[in-house]
């Protein structure tokens, strides 16, 4: 089954920011599925679809989640399907109106009708998708206190999604686990007092040392009293208070004498009013013990990256020393190029040695390389800058892409301004979409000579670029004159690695 990134790349022309936002939606919507007791289906418009065309012909299901708190409505996997005739009007209204639309729909293969909430996913002031929350059963009945809190919380989160306020853009959220609604749920009112605590949440706080009921108590005060370290307790209380007052998201581990609790607090704020917060808790005492072995393994991997970086820097230093001792200008220049290439690979390993996971933040790497490349260019003679976000890539693709950008910048500096007295500008432009990452290295120098072709160029740097782009990145490379003068070196590569 294709991943969300692969489906968005195949069917849509969404920009990188919208893709990232939809990834956050899918990362968060298990909570929505559990709170609403229903399946969640993410619908997106296929590229080339007209704004007025019917959704049955322009929308496709890009992802699906089933609840753990109720039976699923859809027995088959809906990913890749088109909306049914019953669902299409609600999806169309939600997309056009930018508001949550609710109704009763028939589900193919299911005898009873189902309730459906079509929730527009808003990003940067526009609708980029619609989440359909489909819940089985339409017969009215009196809900239990837990069901009432779940339903009310789901409705608030859906409204926040329609307003672009949910899901939150949390730093490094993908690298952290998060409690589920069934692990333990606490609903806070706007003053920070507990309006409802699920049995599992109450049990978790009992294991932390609380001997009274949670409902009606100030959670900030309770948390500060239970954490065994006073400083950690005050920090947890302040961050929980920030969630209520400023709308920040809290994710923290609480170490108490009785247990270790993972807590996550989401502010409930719509354009109408602040409605307190939703707090999820999970007892991770046993999990923490098992994770120590994994943490040790992760530390070992990062140490390996650190040592590889040190070894590469040693090689670069030896090459630099040899270059200084050489009396042949050509040998010195060749060794300087080797130093630059080895140093760029070392920088990728340095980033991996201090990061969680195997993804490289390319923006951070390039921003660190820019001053080094500018210094090579001779101080302020050529200015280098980056525009647009490169995002993150796995190490297997980040290393060749960094090398490609270094080679192209160096090529622009060496050949674009040869014989040019004025200072110049080299710009690294990045444009991400669901399908592609396009990187353009532009210089405002003297341009490409007449009759020049990349295929016939004897330059080693361009040969390296062609090999890396074609073999390692699965992309395309072109170099030619830019509109308005200068040169454009363009690398187009898939944003998602295709699975062979």
C-alpha positions as CSV (number, residue, x, y, z in Angstrom):
1,X,0.0,0.0,0.0
2,X,1.3,3.4,-0.9
3,X,2.1,5.9,1.8
4,X,0.4,9.3,2.1
5,X,3.4,11.1,0.6
6,X,3.4,8.8,-2.4
7,X,-0.4,9.2,-3.0
8,X,-0.1,13.0,-2.7
9,X,2.8,13.0,-5.1
10,X,0.9,10.7,-7.5
11,X,-2.5,12.5,-7.5
12,X,-2.0,16.2,-6.4
13,X,0.1,19.3,-7.1
14,X,0.1,20.5,-3.5
15,X,3.1,22.5,-2.3
16,X,5.5,21.3,0.4
17,X,3.8,23.3,3.2
18,X,0.4,21.8,2.4
19,X,1.8,18.3,2.3
20,X,3.5,18.8,5.6
21,X,0.2,20.0,7.1
22,X,-1.7,16.9,5.8
23,X,1.1,14.7,7.3
24,X,0.4,16.4,10.6
25,X,-3.3,15.8,10.2
26,X,-2.7,12.0,9.6
27,X,-0.3,12.0,12.5
28,X,-2.9,13.4,14.8
29,X,-6.2,11.9,13.6
30,X,-6.1,8.6,15.6
31,X,-7.1,10.9,18.5
32,X,-10.0,12.3,16.4
33,X,-11.1,8.8,15.4
34,X,-11.2,7.6,19.0
35,X,-12.9,10.8,20.3
36,X,-15.6,10.7,17.5
37,X,-16.0,6.9,17.7
38,X,-15.7,6.9,13.9
39,X,-13.6,6.2,10.8
40,X,-11.5,9.1,9.5
41,X,-11.1,9.4,5.7
42,X,-8.8,12.1,4.2
43,X,-10.1,13.4,0.8
44,X,-7.9,15.5,-1.5
45,X,-8.5,17.0,-5.0
46,X,-6.7,15.3,-7.8
47,X,-4.5,17.6,-9.9
48,X,-6.2,19.3,-12.8
49,X,-9.6,19.1,-11.2
50,X,-11.7,22.2,-11.8
51,X,-13.0,24.2,-8.8
52,X,-16.6,23.7,-9.8
53,X,-16.4,20.1,-10.8
54,X,-18.2,17.5,-8.7
55,X,-16.1,15.8,-5.9
56,X,-17.0,12.3,-7.2
57,X,-14.7,12.9,-10.2
58,X,-12.1,15.2,-8.5
59,X,-11.5,13.7,-5.0
60,X,-9.7,10.7,-3.9
61,X,-9.2,9.1,-0.5
62,X,-5.5,9.6,0.5
63,X,-5.5,8.0,4.0
64,X,-7.8,6.2,6.4
65,X,-7.9,5.6,10.2
66,X,-10.2,3.4,12.2
67,X,-11.2,4.0,15.8
68,X,-10.1,1.9,18.7
69,X,-13.2,3.0,20.8
70,X,-15.9,1.6,18.4
71,X,-16.5,-0.7,15.5
72,X,-15.3,0.4,12.1
73,X,-17.9,1.5,9.5
74,X,-15.8,0.6,6.5
75,X,-14.8,-3.1,6.4
76,X,-12.6,-2.5,3.3
77,X,-9.7,-0.2,2.8
78,X,-10.9,3.0,1.2
79,X,-7.5,4.5,0.3
80,X,-7.5,5.2,-3.4
81,X,-11.3,5.2,-3.7
82,X,-13.6,8.0,-4.8
83,X,-16.5,9.3,-2.6
84,X,-19.8,7.6,-2.9
85,X,-22.8,9.5,-4.3
86,X,-24.1,9.9,-0.7
87,X,-20.9,11.3,0.7
88,X,-20.0,13.6,-2.2
89,X,-22.4,16.5,-1.5
90,X,-21.2,16.9,2.1
91,X,-17.6,16.8,1.0
92,X,-18.3,19.4,-1.7
93,X,-20.1,21.7,0.8
94,X,-17.2,21.5,3.3
95,X,-14.6,22.2,0.6
96,X,-16.6,25.2,-0.8
97,X,-17.8,26.7,2.5
98,X,-14.7,26.1,4.5
99,X,-16.9,24.9,7.4
100,X,-17.8,21.7,9.1
101,X,-20.8,20.1,7.5
102,X,-22.8,17.3,9.2
103,X,-25.3,14.9,7.8
104,X,-26.6,11.3,7.6
105,X,-25.2,9.1,4.8
106,X,-25.6,5.6,3.5
107,X,-22.4,3.6,3.4
108,X,-22.0,0.9,0.7
109,X,-22.2,-2.6,2.1
110,X,-23.6,-1.4,5.5
111,X,-27.3,-1.8,6.3
112,X,-27.7,1.1,8.7
113,X,-27.1,4.7,7.9
114,X,-24.2,6.5,9.5
115,X,-23.4,10.0,10.8
116,X,-20.8,11.9,8.9
117,X,-18.9,15.1,9.7
118,X,-17.1,16.6,6.7
119,X,-14.3,18.8,8.1
120,X,-12.2,21.0,5.8
121,X,-8.5,21.0,6.4
122,X,-7.4,24.6,6.2
123,X,-3.8,25.6,5.6
124,X,-2.5,29.1,4.7
125,X,-6.0,30.4,4.3
126,X,-7.2,27.8,1.8
127,X,-8.7,24.3,1.9
128,X,-6.2,21.5,1.0
129,X,-8.3,18.5,2.0
130,X,-11.4,17.3,3.8
131,X,-11.5,14.8,6.6
132,X,-14.7,12.8,6.7
133,X,-15.5,11.4,10.2
134,X,-18.0,8.6,9.7
135,X,-19.7,7.1,12.8
136,X,-22.0,4.1,12.8
137,X,-25.6,4.4,14.0
138,X,-28.0,7.3,14.0
139,X,-30.5,6.2,16.6
140,X,-30.7,8.7,19.5
141,X,-29.8,7.6,23.0
142,X,-28.5,9.1,26.2
143,X,-24.6,9.0,26.1
144,X,-22.5,8.1,29.0
145,X,-20.4,10.8,30.7
146,X,-17.3,9.5,28.9
147,X,-19.1,9.5,25.5
148,X,-20.4,13.0,26.1
149,X,-16.9,14.3,26.8
150,X,-15.4,12.5,23.8
151,X,-18.1,13.8,21.5
152,X,-17.7,17.4,22.7
153,X,-13.9,17.3,22.5
154,X,-14.1,15.8,19.0
155,X,-16.4,18.6,17.8
156,X,-14.1,21.3,19.2
157,X,-11.0,19.7,17.5
158,X,-12.9,19.5,14.2
159,X,-13.9,23.1,14.4
160,X,-10.2,24.0,15.2
161,X,-9.2,22.0,12.1
162,X,-11.7,23.9,10.0
163,X,-10.2,27.2,11.3
164,X,-6.6,26.0,10.6
165,X,-5.7,25.8,14.3
166,X,-5.4,22.0,14.5
167,X,-3.3,20.0,14.3
168,X,-0.5,22.0,16.0
169,X,2.9,22.5,14.4
170,X,5.0,20.8,17.1
171,X,8.7,20.7,16.8
172,X,10.0,17.1,16.6
173,X,6.5,15.7,17.2
174,X,7.1,12.8,14.8
175,X,10.0,11.5,17.0
176,X,7.8,11.3,20.1
177,X,5.1,8.9,21.1
178,X,1.8,10.3,22.2
179,X,-0.9,9.0,24.6
180,X,-4.2,7.9,23.1
181,X,-7.6,8.8,24.3
182,X,-8.0,5.3,25.8
183,X,-4.8,5.6,27.8
184,X,-6.3,8.3,30.0
185,X,-8.2,11.5,29.2
186,X,-8.8,14.6,31.3
187,X,-10.9,17.5,30.3
188,X,-10.0,20.9,31.8
189,X,-12.2,23.9,32.0
190,X,-10.9,27.4,31.1
191,X,-9.7,27.8,34.8
192,X,-7.6,24.7,34.7
193,X,-9.8,22.6,36.9
194,X,-10.7,19.0,36.0
195,X,-14.2,18.8,34.6
196,X,-13.9,15.1,33.7
197,X,-11.3,12.4,34.2
198,X,-11.6,8.9,32.6
199,X,-11.0,5.9,34.8
200,X,-7.6,5.2,33.2
201,X,-6.5,8.8,33.8
202,X,-7.7,8.6,37.4
203,X,-5.7,5.3,37.8
204,X,-2.6,6.9,36.4
205,X,-2.7,9.7,38.9
206,X,-3.3,7.2,41.7
207,X,-0.1,5.4,40.7
208,X,1.6,8.8,40.8
209,X,0.5,9.1,44.5
210,X,-2.8,11.0,44.3
211,X,-5.2,9.6,46.9
212,X,-8.3,11.7,46.1
213,X,-10.5,12.1,43.1
214,X,-9.3,14.3,40.2
215,X,-12.6,15.9,39.3
216,X,-12.8,19.5,40.6
217,X,-9.2,19.8,41.4
218,X,-6.7,22.3,39.9
219,X,-4.5,20.1,37.7
220,X,-1.6,22.5,37.7
221,X,-1.4,22.3,41.5
222,X,-1.9,18.6,41.6
223,X,0.9,18.1,39.0
224,X,3.3,20.3,40.9
225,X,2.7,18.4,44.2
226,X,3.1,14.9,42.7
227,X,6.4,15.4,40.8
228,X,9.1,14.4,43.1
229,X,11.6,17.0,41.9
230,X,10.3,20.5,42.9
231,X,12.0,22.2,40.0
232,X,10.5,19.8,37.5
233,X,7.2,20.1,39.2
234,X,7.2,23.9,38.8
235,X,8.3,23.6,35.2
236,X,5.5,21.1,34.4
237,X,2.9,23.4,36.2
238,X,4.1,26.5,34.3
239,X,3.9,24.7,30.9
240,X,0.5,23.4,31.7
241,X,-0.6,26.9,32.7
242,X,0.8,28.2,29.4
243,X,-1.4,25.7,27.6
244,X,-4.5,27.2,29.2
245,X,-3.4,30.9,29.0
246,X,-1.4,31.1,25.7
247,X,-2.6,28.1,23.8
248,X,0.7,26.3,23.6
249,X,0.9,22.5,23.3
250,X,2.4,20.5,26.2
251,X,4.3,17.2,25.8
252,X,6.2,16.2,28.9
253,X,7.2,13.2,31.0
254,X,6.4,13.4,34.7
255,X,8.7,11.4,37.1
256,X,7.0,10.7,40.4
257,X,7.9,8.3,43.2
258,X,5.3,5.9,42.1
259,X,5.3,6.0,38.3
260,X,6.5,7.8,35.1
261,X,3.6,9.4,33.3
262,X,3.7,10.8,29.7
263,X,1.4,13.8,29.5
264,X,0.2,15.7,26.5
265,X,-2.1,18.8,26.7
266,X,-3.9,20.3,23.7
267,X,-5.6,23.7,24.1
268,X,-9.2,23.8,23.0
269,X,-9.6,27.2,21.3
270,X,-11.9,28.1,18.5
271,X,-12.7,31.5,17.1
272,X,-15.7,31.7,19.4
273,X,-13.9,31.2,22.7
274,X,-11.3,29.3,24.7
275,X,-12.7,26.1,26.1
276,X,-10.0,24.8,28.3
277,X,-7.7,21.9,27.3
278,X,-7.7,18.2,26.6
279,X,-5.0,16.3,28.6
280,X,-3.9,12.8,27.6
281,X,-1.9,10.7,30.0
282,X,-0.2,7.3,29.8
283,X,1.6,5.3,32.4
284,X,5.0,4.6,30.7
285,X,6.8,3.2,33.7
286,X,7.4,-0.3,32.2
287,X,7.9,1.1,28.7
288,X,10.7,3.4,30.0
289,X,12.6,0.3,31.3
290,X,12.4,-1.4,28.0
291,X,13.4,1.7,26.1
292,X,16.7,1.9,27.9
293,X,18.1,-0.7,25.5
294,X,16.8,1.2,22.5
295,X,18.2,4.5,23.8
296,X,21.6,2.8,24.1
297,X,21.4,1.5,20.5
298,X,20.4,5.0,19.3
299,X,23.3,6.5,21.2
300,X,25.7,4.0,19.6
301,X,24.5,4.9,16.1
302,X,25.0,8.6,16.8
303,X,28.4,7.9,18.1
304,X,29.2,6.0,14.9
305,X,28.1,9.1,12.9
306,X,30.3,11.2,15.1
307,X,33.3,9.1,14.6
308,X,32.8,9.0,10.8
309,X,32.6,12.7,10.9
310,X,35.8,13.0,12.8
311,X,37.6,10.6,10.4
312,X,36.4,12.5,7.4
313,X,37.6,15.8,9.0
314,X,41.0,14.1,9.6
315,X,41.1,13.1,5.9
316,X,40.2,16.7,4.9
317,X,42.9,18.1,7.2
318,X,45.5,15.8,5.7
319,X,44.5,16.7,2.2
320,X,44.6,20.4,3.1
321,X,48.1,20.0,4.6
322,X,49.3,18.2,1.5
323,X,47.8,20.9,-0.7
324,X,49.8,23.6,1.2
325,X,53.0,21.7,0.7
326,X,52.5,21.2,-3.0
327,X,54.2,23.5,-5.4
328,X,52.0,22.7,-8.3
329,X,49.0,25.0,-8.6
330,X,46.9,22.3,-10.3
331,X,47.6,19.8,-7.6
332,X,46.8,22.4,-4.9
333,X,43.5,23.2,-6.6
334,X,42.5,19.5,-7.0
335,X,43.3,18.8,-3.4
336,X,41.2,21.9,-2.3
337,X,38.3,20.5,-4.3
338,X,38.7,17.1,-2.5
339,X,38.8,18.9,0.8
340,X,35.5,20.7,0.0
341,X,33.8,17.4,-1.0
342,X,34.9,15.5,2.0
343,X,34.0,18.3,4.3
344,X,30.4,18.5,2.9
345,X,29.9,14.7,3.6
346,X,31.4,15.2,7.1
347,X,28.8,17.9,7.8
348,X,26.0,15.5,7.0
349,X,27.4,13.0,9.4
350,X,27.8,15.7,12.0
351,X,24.1,16.6,11.7
352,X,23.1,12.9,12.1
353,X,25.3,12.6,15.2
354,X,23.3,15.2,17.0
355,X,19.8,14.5,15.7
356,X,17.1,11.9,16.5
357,X,16.5,9.4,13.6
358,X,18.1,9.2,10.2
359,X,16.6,12.2,8.6
360,X,18.8,15.3,7.8
361,X,17.6,18.8,8.1
362,X,18.9,20.1,4.8
363,X,18.2,23.7,5.5
364,X,20.4,23.6,8.6
365,X,23.2,21.8,6.7
366,X,23.1,24.3,3.7
367,X,23.0,27.3,6.0
368,X,26.2,26.0,7.7
369,X,27.9,25.4,4.3
370,X,27.0,28.8,2.9
371,X,29.7,30.8,4.9
372,X,32.3,28.2,4.1
373,X,31.5,28.4,0.4
374,X,31.5,32.2,0.5
375,X,34.9,32.2,2.1
376,X,36.2,30.0,-0.7
377,X,34.8,32.5,-3.1
378,X,37.1,35.2,-1.7
379,X,35.4,37.0,1.0
380,X,32.6,39.3,-0.2
381,X,33.3,39.0,-3.9
382,X,30.4,36.5,-4.3
383,X,27.4,36.6,-2.0
384,X,25.6,33.2,-1.4
385,X,22.1,32.9,0.0
386,X,19.3,30.3,0.3
387,X,15.7,30.9,-0.5
388,X,12.8,28.4,0.2
389,X,12.8,25.3,2.3
390,X,14.6,22.1,1.4
391,X,13.0,20.2,4.2
392,X,14.4,16.9,5.5
393,X,15.6,13.8,3.6
394,X,17.0,10.4,4.7
395,X,20.7,10.3,5.0
396,X,21.0,8.1,1.8
397,X,19.6,11.0,-0.3
398,X,20.7,13.9,1.8
399,X,24.4,13.2,1.3
400,X,24.4,13.2,-2.5
401,X,22.1,16.2,-2.7
402,X,24.4,18.2,-0.4
403,X,27.3,17.2,-2.6
404,X,25.4,18.3,-5.7
405,X,24.6,21.7,-4.3
406,X,28.2,22.3,-3.2
407,X,29.5,21.3,-6.6
408,X,27.0,23.6,-8.4
409,X,27.8,26.6,-6.1
410,X,31.5,26.0,-6.6
411,X,31.0,25.7,-10.4
412,X,29.1,29.0,-10.4
413,X,31.8,30.8,-8.4
414,X,34.6,29.5,-10.5
415,X,33.2,29.9,-14.0
416,X,30.3,32.3,-13.7
417,X,32.5,35.2,-12.6
418,X,35.7,34.4,-14.4
419,X,36.9,37.7,-15.7
420,X,34.1,39.6,-14.0
421,X,35.3,42.4,-11.8
422,X,32.0,43.2,-10.0
423,X,30.7,41.4,-7.0
424,X,28.0,38.7,-7.8
425,X,25.2,36.9,-6.2
426,X,24.6,33.1,-6.1
427,X,21.2,32.0,-4.9
428,X,20.0,28.5,-3.9
429,X,16.3,28.4,-4.6
430,X,14.3,25.4,-3.3
431,X,10.7,24.6,-4.3
432,X,8.9,21.6,-2.7
433,X,5.7,20.0,-3.8
434,X,3.9,16.7,-3.1
435,X,5.7,15.2,-6.1
436,X,9.1,16.9,-6.5
437,X,11.9,18.9,-4.9
438,X,13.4,21.4,-7.3
439,X,16.7,23.1,-6.4
440,X,18.0,25.9,-8.6
441,X,21.5,27.3,-8.2
442,X,21.4,30.7,-9.9
443,X,24.2,33.1,-10.5
444,X,24.2,36.5,-12.2
445,X,27.6,36.0,-13.8
446,X,28.6,35.9,-17.5
447,X,26.4,33.1,-18.4
448,X,26.9,29.9,-20.4
449,X,29.3,30.0,-23.3
450,X,28.0,29.4,-26.8
451,X,27.7,25.8,-27.8
452,X,28.1,24.5,-24.2
453,X,26.2,21.3,-23.2
454,X,26.3,19.5,-19.9
455,X,26.7,16.1,-21.7
456,X,29.9,17.2,-23.5
457,X,31.4,19.1,-20.6
458,X,34.8,17.8,-19.4
459,X,34.4,19.4,-15.9
460,X,34.7,16.8,-13.2
461,X,32.3,18.7,-10.9
462,X,29.5,18.6,-13.5
463,X,30.2,14.9,-14.2
464,X,29.9,14.2,-10.5
465,X,26.6,16.1,-10.4
466,X,25.2,14.2,-13.3
467,X,26.1,10.9,-11.8
468,X,24.7,11.7,-8.3
469,X,21.5,13.2,-9.6
470,X,20.8,10.3,-12.0
471,X,22.0,7.3,-9.9
472,X,21.5,8.3,-6.3
473,X,18.6,10.9,-6.4
474,X,16.6,9.5,-9.4
475,X,16.2,13.0,-10.8
476,X,17.1,15.2,-13.7
477,X,19.8,17.9,-14.1
478,X,20.0,20.8,-16.5
479,X,22.2,23.8,-16.8
480,X,21.7,26.7,-19.1
481,X,21.3,30.5,-19.5
482,X,18.8,32.2,-17.1
483,X,16.2,34.7,-18.1
484,X,17.7,38.2,-17.5
485,X,21.3,36.9,-17.6
486,X,23.4,34.5,-15.7
487,X,23.1,30.8,-15.3
488,X,20.5,28.4,-13.9
489,X,21.6,24.9,-12.7
490,X,18.4,23.0,-11.9
491,X,18.0,19.7,-10.1
492,X,14.6,18.1,-10.1
493,X,14.1,15.0,-8.0
494,X,11.2,13.0,-6.5
495,X,10.2,14.3,-3.1
496,X,9.5,10.7,-2.1
497,X,11.8,7.8,-2.8
498,X,10.1,5.3,-5.1
499,X,10.0,1.7,-3.9
500,X,11.5,-0.7,-6.5
